[in-house]
Each structure stands twice: as structure tokens, then as C-alpha cells.
Amino acid sequence: MKNPDRNSALSRRQIIKGAGVLAAGVTAPALLRVRSAYADYPDRTVKIVVANTPGGPSDIVGRIVAAALQQFTGKTFIIENIGGAGGNIGFSNAARSTPDGYTLLLATNAWSINPSLYTKIPYDPHNDFVGVSELASSPNTFVVNADLPATTMKEFVALARANPDKYNCATPPIGTSPQIQLEVLKIREKLPKLADIVFKGGGDAITALLGGSVQLSSGSLGPAAPHIKAGKLRCLAVSAEIRWPDLPDVPTMQELGYKDFVFPTDMVLLAPAKTPPDIVAWVEKETLKVLSTPEMKEKLYKSGFTVRPKGAKDAWARVTKEIGQFKEIIDTAGIPKIQ
């Protein structure tokens, strides 16, 4: 297998250093926006809703960030997992919460995907939330058990075509970018019988793969990373623009001939729309401060994530822009809407 192109593969050092430079540039404006009116905030526990079950990428990032915020601010931050309906239950719960800064939402790309995937969703993606900050991103992957006789995507596709009733794939909930990328793969490779076995979270999907009840996993690198490092799982490809530095021999889907096959799992922090701006600015400031530390960047990197230290304005611009981008992907792929 070819080594990654030196011009297209970032080193681990470059990823971590670059994130710190970006954070330094966006933290200062956030500091200026904070006034003393909410100096006592938070004076009780801040709940961060994760719209998935424990063990998935959003849960991993949420718990790392919440622990760091608690350590740095001396305040209490907890994670509340509210999974179900492709994230819609958790999104709705956060949208309907009191907008006082004590309930925040940690969302993945599913927040932007669901408006185009479902005929009806229980939240308004344009009006129910405001951005707080970007958090982290992880490339999506296609992973198999190490003992499966397939060392490349081409070999797996050949096995699935030869035995269409024998092979299936585990994914996180419907509406996540790993689930969408599997549907795109099935359409491009004409694999209609490759069953999509949907789990409540990415951690559950990896557990099923390790147990042998599924043959392929389409998911974020985060939950799979420790098992890949341990040799239990084999990563066939990453759905990113460049190779992951710690997996230099694993090609991108684009390198394998899958044009525009880039599907990351991104994590973003949002707040209910009527949350006081000063409180939003405080959380933004403290979150960006936490993300800028070398310890945080290293911890997230080891877990399969890169830091995305961007503030409220950039976070909101990305998630709202992605609503249209995912609609085009879903429409082009012909993925049916969910009632």
C-alpha cells in the first residue's frame, strides 16, 4: 500500500499546533463581550445534553470537555444522554428547556442532516438555537474485524456482492453522517442488500462489530480508535480529505476513487435561542480557553478527534450552511425521507 502523500497528510504535531493558533485568534473578541451582569453565572449545575447514548463520539467529546470546564472554572458541568429518533429527542429536549444557560446542547452533524432526512422534526434549526462554539471533529471510517478476509474496501465490496445475504453494517443512529455515508456507499457500489443495522450510538455499533454480529462498521474514528490500535479491528478507509496521522497506511475514500466522499463527525455546542447573550459569551470564552490548552488537544487527539476552536459566529455559520449541503447529498443519493 502506498504511503500518504507528504503534501496532503498532516502530522500529529501540525494538527495540534494549528488548533492552538486558531483558538488564540478567536478567544479575545469573546472576552470583550462578557459583562459583569452575569458574574455569578453559573451558580448551579450546567447540563450539557448529548443526543446519543454513552460511548459514541459526541459522548466522548462531551465528557472530556465537561470535565475540563469543571476543572478550569470551578463550576459544575454534567452530561445528560438523551438518545433516540436520530437525535431528535435530545435536540427537542434542549430546544424546549428554559433558556437560562443551565441547559446546553452538544450536537453532531445530525442536527443539520435531520431537517432534510425526516418529513418532520421537533425543533426549528434556524430559530430554536444559537451557536456557542465548535468543539472537535473526527473523520468517519469503515472498519471491520481484524480476522475478516478483507484488507481493503475493494475486497469488502467484493465479499458483500458475492454473499449479499451474509454481510451487514453497523451504524450510529439514522441521520448521523456515518449512517448517511453508508447509504451513499450502497448506492454507488450497488449493494442494496447490505443491511444497515442502526444502533442507538457509535459505541453500541462498535460493540456489535467486536461481538461479530455485524461485519462492517461505518462510524466516527473516536469509538473505534482504541480497538484499531489494539489490533482487534482493521480500518479500511477514512472518509476525510487527508489521511489520519496515526493511521498513515489507511487511505481516504477519495484516494480509492470515491469522488467527494468526505463525511466527518463534527461536534458543536449550541444554546437555546433566548439564552442571554452574556451567558452565551461566557460559555464561549471558557470553552475556547479550555480547547486552547495542549493537554486538551492531546487528550482529544488520542481519542481520535481534532480540536475545532471556533467561536459562536463560526459555529452557527457552519451548522446552518450544512443544512443545505446535506440536503443536496440526500437528494442526489436518493435517500428516502423518514416519516
C-alpha positions as CSV (number, residue, x, y, z in Angstrom):
1,M,0.0,0.0,0.0
2,K,1.3,3.4,-0.9
3,N,2.5,5.8,1.8
4,P,0.4,9.0,2.1
5,D,1.4,12.0,0.0
6,R,3.6,14.2,2.2
7,N,1.7,17.3,0.9
8,S,-1.7,16.0,1.8
9,A,-1.1,14.2,5.1
10,L,-0.8,16.4,8.2
11,S,1.4,15.4,11.0
12,R,0.1,15.0,14.5
13,R,2.2,18.0,15.6
14,Q,0.7,20.2,12.8
15,I,-2.9,19.3,13.8
16,I,-2.4,20.1,17.5
17,K,-0.3,23.3,16.8
18,G,-2.7,24.6,14.2
19,A,-5.7,24.2,16.5
20,G,-3.9,26.3,19.2
21,V,-3.1,29.1,16.8
22,L,-6.7,29.3,15.7
23,A,-8.0,29.4,19.2
24,A,-5.8,32.3,20.1
25,G,-7.3,34.3,17.4
26,V,-10.9,33.9,18.4
27,T,-10.8,34.0,22.1
28,A,-10.0,37.7,22.5
29,P,-13.3,39.0,21.0
30,A,-15.3,36.7,23.2
31,L,-13.6,38.1,26.3
32,L,-14.6,41.6,25.3
33,R,-18.3,40.7,25.1
34,V,-18.6,39.4,28.6
35,R,-20.0,42.0,31.1
36,S,-20.4,41.8,34.8
37,A,-24.1,41.4,34.8
38,Y,-23.8,37.6,34.9
39,A,-20.7,37.5,37.1
40,D,-22.3,34.8,39.3
41,Y,-23.2,32.5,36.4
42,P,-23.2,29.6,36.8
43,D,-24.2,29.3,40.4
44,R,-25.6,25.8,40.0
45,T,-25.1,22.7,37.7
46,V,-24.9,23.3,33.9
47,K,-26.3,20.4,32.0
48,I,-25.0,19.5,28.5
49,V,-27.4,17.4,26.6
50,V,-25.8,14.8,24.3
51,A,-28.5,13.5,21.9
52,N,-26.9,10.0,21.8
53,T,-26.2,7.1,24.1
54,P,-22.9,6.8,26.1
55,G,-19.7,5.7,24.3
56,G,-20.3,7.5,21.0
57,P,-18.2,10.4,19.6
58,S,-20.4,13.1,21.0
59,D,-20.5,11.5,24.4
60,I,-16.7,11.0,24.4
61,V,-16.1,14.7,23.5
62,G,-18.8,15.9,25.8
63,R,-17.4,14.2,28.8
64,I,-13.8,15.4,28.1
65,V,-14.9,19.0,27.6
66,A,-17.3,19.0,30.6
67,A,-14.6,17.7,32.9
68,A,-12.1,20.3,31.6
69,L,-14.7,23.1,32.0
70,Q,-15.3,22.0,35.6
71,Q,-11.6,21.8,36.3
72,F,-10.8,25.3,34.8
73,T,-13.8,27.2,36.1
74,G,-14.5,25.5,39.4
75,K,-18.2,25.2,38.3
76,T,-20.2,22.0,37.8
77,F,-20.9,20.7,34.3
78,I,-22.6,17.4,33.7
79,I,-23.5,15.3,30.6
80,E,-27.1,14.1,30.2
81,N,-27.5,11.5,27.4
82,I,-30.9,11.7,25.7
83,G,-30.8,9.4,22.7
84,G,-33.5,8.3,20.3
85,A,-35.1,9.2,16.9
86,G,-31.8,10.0,15.3
87,G,-31.0,12.7,17.9
88,N,-34.4,14.4,17.5
89,I,-35.5,13.6,21.1
90,G,-32.4,15.2,22.6
91,F,-32.5,18.2,20.2
92,S,-36.1,18.8,21.1
93,N,-35.5,18.5,24.8
94,A,-32.7,21.1,24.7
95,A,-34.8,23.4,22.4
96,R,-37.7,23.4,24.9
97,S,-35.6,23.9,28.0
98,T,-35.5,27.2,29.9
99,P,-33.1,29.5,28.1
100,D,-31.1,30.5,31.2
101,G,-27.7,28.9,30.3
102,Y,-28.2,25.9,32.5
103,T,-29.1,23.6,29.6
104,L,-26.8,23.4,26.6
105,L,-26.8,21.1,23.6
106,L,-23.8,19.2,22.2
107,A,-24.8,18.3,18.7
108,T,-23.3,16.4,15.8
109,N,-23.9,16.8,12.1
110,A,-27.3,15.0,12.7
111,W,-28.6,18.4,13.8
112,S,-28.1,19.7,10.2
113,I,-29.0,16.4,8.5
114,N,-32.3,15.7,10.1
115,P,-34.2,18.6,8.5
116,S,-33.7,17.0,5.1
117,L,-33.9,13.4,6.2
118,Y,-37.2,13.5,8.2
119,T,-40.5,14.7,6.9
120,K,-41.0,16.5,10.2
121,I,-38.6,17.3,13.1
122,P,-39.4,18.6,16.6
123,Y,-37.1,21.6,16.5
124,D,-36.6,24.6,14.3
125,P,-32.9,24.5,13.1
126,H,-33.0,28.2,12.2
127,N,-34.7,29.7,15.2
128,D,-34.5,27.4,18.2
129,F,-30.8,27.6,18.9
130,V,-27.8,29.9,18.8
131,G,-24.1,28.9,18.4
132,V,-21.7,28.7,21.3
133,S,-18.6,27.2,19.9
134,E,-17.2,24.4,17.7
135,L,-15.6,21.6,19.8
136,A,-14.0,18.8,17.8
137,S,-14.1,16.8,14.7
138,S,-13.3,13.1,13.8
139,P,-13.0,11.5,10.4
140,N,-15.6,8.8,9.7
141,T,-14.3,5.4,8.9
142,F,-15.1,2.0,7.5
143,V,-13.9,-0.7,9.9
144,V,-14.0,-4.5,10.0
145,N,-12.9,-7.2,12.5
146,A,-9.2,-8.0,12.1
147,D,-10.0,-11.6,11.2
148,L,-12.3,-10.8,8.3
149,P,-10.7,-11.8,5.0
150,A,-10.9,-8.2,3.6
151,T,-8.0,-5.8,3.9
152,T,-9.3,-3.1,1.5
153,M,-12.6,-1.5,0.7
154,K,-12.5,-3.2,-2.8
155,E,-12.1,-6.6,-1.1
156,F,-15.0,-5.9,1.3
157,V,-17.3,-4.8,-1.6
158,A,-16.4,-8.0,-3.5
159,L,-17.3,-10.1,-0.5
160,A,-20.6,-8.3,0.0
161,R,-21.5,-8.7,-3.6
162,A,-20.7,-12.4,-3.7
163,N,-22.6,-13.0,-0.4
164,P,-25.3,-10.3,-0.3
165,D,-27.3,-12.0,2.5
166,K,-24.3,-12.6,4.7
167,Y,-22.9,-9.1,5.2
168,N,-24.3,-6.1,7.1
169,C,-23.1,-2.9,8.5
170,A,-23.4,-1.3,12.0
171,T,-24.0,2.5,12.1
172,P,-25.0,5.1,14.7
173,P,-28.5,6.5,14.6
174,I,-30.3,7.4,11.4
175,G,-29.4,10.9,10.4
176,T,-25.8,10.8,11.6
177,S,-23.1,11.4,9.0
178,P,-21.8,7.7,9.3
179,Q,-25.3,6.4,8.5
180,I,-25.6,8.8,5.5
181,Q,-22.1,7.8,4.2
182,L,-23.1,4.1,4.3
183,E,-26.3,4.8,2.2
184,V,-24.1,6.7,-0.3
185,L,-21.7,3.8,-0.5
186,K,-24.5,1.3,-1.0
187,I,-25.9,3.3,-3.9
188,R,-22.6,3.9,-5.6
189,E,-21.5,0.3,-5.3
190,K,-24.9,-1.2,-6.0
191,L,-25.2,-3.0,-2.7
192,P,-28.9,-2.8,-1.8
193,K,-28.8,-5.9,0.4
194,L,-26.0,-4.6,2.6
195,A,-28.3,-4.2,5.6
196,D,-27.9,-1.1,7.7
197,I,-28.1,-2.2,11.3
198,V,-28.8,1.0,13.2
199,F,-27.7,1.3,16.9
200,K,-28.5,4.0,19.5
201,G,-24.9,5.3,19.4
202,G,-21.5,4.8,17.9
203,G,-20.2,3.0,20.9
204,D,-23.0,0.4,20.6
205,A,-22.2,-0.1,16.9
206,I,-18.5,-0.8,17.7
207,T,-19.5,-3.2,20.4
208,A,-21.7,-5.2,17.9
209,L,-18.7,-5.3,15.5
210,L,-16.4,-6.6,18.2
211,G,-19.0,-9.2,19.1
212,G,-19.3,-10.4,15.5
213,S,-23.0,-9.8,14.9
214,V,-22.1,-7.3,12.1
215,Q,-19.3,-7.5,9.5
216,L,-18.7,-3.8,8.9
217,S,-18.9,-0.6,10.9
218,S,-19.5,2.9,9.4
219,G,-18.7,5.3,12.2
220,S,-16.5,8.0,13.6
221,L,-12.9,7.2,14.3
222,G,-13.3,8.0,18.0
223,P,-15.1,4.9,19.3
224,A,-13.1,2.6,17.1
225,A,-9.6,4.1,17.6
226,P,-8.6,2.1,20.8
227,H,-9.6,-1.2,19.2
228,I,-7.8,-0.4,15.9
229,K,-4.7,0.4,18.0
230,A,-5.1,-2.9,19.9
231,G,-5.3,-4.9,16.6
232,K,-8.9,-6.1,17.2
233,L,-10.3,-4.0,14.4
234,R,-9.0,-3.1,10.9
235,C,-9.7,0.3,9.4
236,L,-10.2,0.0,5.6
237,A,-10.6,3.7,4.8
238,V,-11.2,7.1,6.3
239,S,-13.8,9.5,4.9
240,A,-11.7,12.6,5.1
241,E,-9.8,14.9,2.9
242,I,-6.4,13.7,4.2
243,R,-5.2,10.5,6.0
244,W,-5.3,10.4,9.7
245,P,-1.7,10.8,11.0
246,D,-1.8,7.9,13.4
247,L,-3.1,5.6,10.6
248,P,-0.7,6.6,7.8
249,D,-1.3,3.4,5.8
250,V,-5.1,3.8,5.7
251,P,-6.2,5.5,2.5
252,T,-9.0,8.1,2.2
253,M,-12.1,7.1,0.3
254,Q,-11.2,9.8,-2.3
255,E,-7.9,8.1,-2.8
256,L,-9.8,4.9,-3.5
257,G,-11.8,6.6,-6.3
258,Y,-14.9,7.7,-4.4
259,K,-15.2,11.3,-5.5
260,D,-16.3,13.9,-2.9
261,F,-16.6,11.1,-0.2
262,V,-15.8,13.3,2.8
263,F,-18.0,12.7,5.8
264,P,-16.6,13.9,9.2
265,T,-18.4,13.7,12.5
266,D,-18.3,17.3,13.9
267,M,-19.2,18.3,17.4
268,V,-20.7,21.8,18.2
269,L,-22.0,23.4,21.3
270,L,-25.4,25.2,21.0
271,A,-27.7,27.0,23.4
272,P,-31.5,27.6,23.4
273,A,-32.2,30.7,21.3
274,K,-33.3,33.1,24.0
275,T,-30.3,32.4,26.3
276,P,-28.9,35.8,27.5
277,P,-26.1,36.8,25.2
278,D,-23.7,37.5,28.1
279,I,-24.1,33.9,29.3
280,V,-23.5,32.6,25.8
281,A,-20.4,34.7,25.6
282,W,-19.2,33.4,29.0
283,V,-19.6,29.8,27.9
284,E,-17.9,30.5,24.6
285,K,-15.0,32.2,26.2
286,E,-14.4,29.4,28.8
287,T,-14.8,26.7,26.2
288,L,-12.3,28.3,23.8
289,K,-9.9,28.7,26.7
290,V,-10.2,25.0,27.5
291,L,-9.8,23.9,23.9
292,S,-6.6,26.0,23.5
293,T,-4.7,24.0,26.1
294,P,-2.1,21.5,24.9
295,E,-3.5,19.0,27.4
296,M,-7.0,19.2,25.9
297,K,-5.7,19.0,22.3
298,E,-3.6,15.9,23.1
299,K,-6.4,14.2,25.0
300,L,-8.9,14.7,22.2
301,Y,-6.3,13.6,19.6
302,K,-5.5,10.4,21.4
303,S,-9.3,9.7,21.4
304,G,-9.5,10.2,17.6
305,F,-10.5,13.8,17.4
306,T,-9.0,17.1,16.3
307,V,-9.9,20.3,18.1
308,R,-12.1,22.9,16.3
309,P,-11.6,26.0,18.4
310,K,-14.0,28.3,16.7
311,G,-16.4,30.7,18.4
312,A,-20.2,31.2,18.3
313,K,-20.4,33.1,14.9
314,D,-18.3,30.5,13.0
315,A,-20.1,27.6,14.7
316,W,-23.5,28.8,13.8
317,A,-22.4,29.6,10.2
318,R,-21.2,26.0,9.7
319,V,-24.2,24.2,11.1
320,T,-26.7,26.3,9.2
321,K,-24.7,26.1,6.0
322,E,-24.6,22.3,6.3
323,I,-28.4,22.1,6.3
324,G,-28.3,22.9,2.6
325,Q,-25.2,20.8,1.9
326,F,-26.7,17.6,3.4
327,K,-30.0,18.2,1.6
328,E,-28.1,18.1,-1.7
329,I,-26.3,14.9,-0.7
330,I,-29.5,13.2,0.5
331,D,-31.5,14.3,-2.6
332,T,-28.7,13.4,-5.0
333,A,-28.2,9.9,-3.4
334,G,-32.0,9.3,-3.5
335,I,-32.2,8.5,0.3
336,P,-35.9,8.3,1.2
337,K,-37.3,10.5,3.8
338,I,-38.3,9.1,7.2
339,Q,-41.9,9.6,8.3
